[in-house]
């Protein structure tokens, strides 16, 4: 099982050394070009790309669960941790799940509380409680609560759902922030605006990723009967701060080629984002459409392989 990690100790140590070496080089030479890509730049941009990917992994997972909780408030079953075998959500509230989600939990180890329980009555608060630990098919263990307030059916234009977290963890990473989904669909397209404010992923050691982001999801494939078959293009940007072993820096990300998200796949399958730290940039490329955890990061003229979480 691969667990989430913000930045390995080896990478942090290398970054510290690289930053020190770069500082010494700059102080001893006045001819250093501002366009030169140093080892420190490569490590920092790689770490920033990893941070952005891990934020996507965690908060997109939250989106899946918020959308997949049921068809009265969300889009319907088969998304996120929800599966046909879960009697606590299945036929009681949605008339039968459609398919097993790729990250579903085969044996129920979470509870769902809906208030008010009456279908069609809003606002509605839905709490997904993973208790002390609930492991999904994605290999990640969730614990704590995801609390979402729906103003209306998420399928309906104008509806919003605001999600906060109560002692929620993915593996050993504590998840915080306020995540909002707003349905901005037209008569021909299913469109969601998604914002994350004061997002934070923290490790037990005190290292963290702080992130804010604004994304737009536009449906490009799928139907109204099987949400697990839906495909979305994602555009937008994010920015944040990383702290790792006392080293802190800022980064930002701009989606330059729409990211393609398939609910039937755990990872983004294609698209590109430009990662920026200071005056340096790198391009994170998710591939050409294959469902796998491989990506590449281009820094200057060099291309590095990235393994997605």
Order of alpha helices (4+ residues) and beta strands (2+ residues): alpha-alpha-alpha-beta-beta-beta-beta-beta-beta-beta-beta-beta-beta-beta-beta-beta-beta
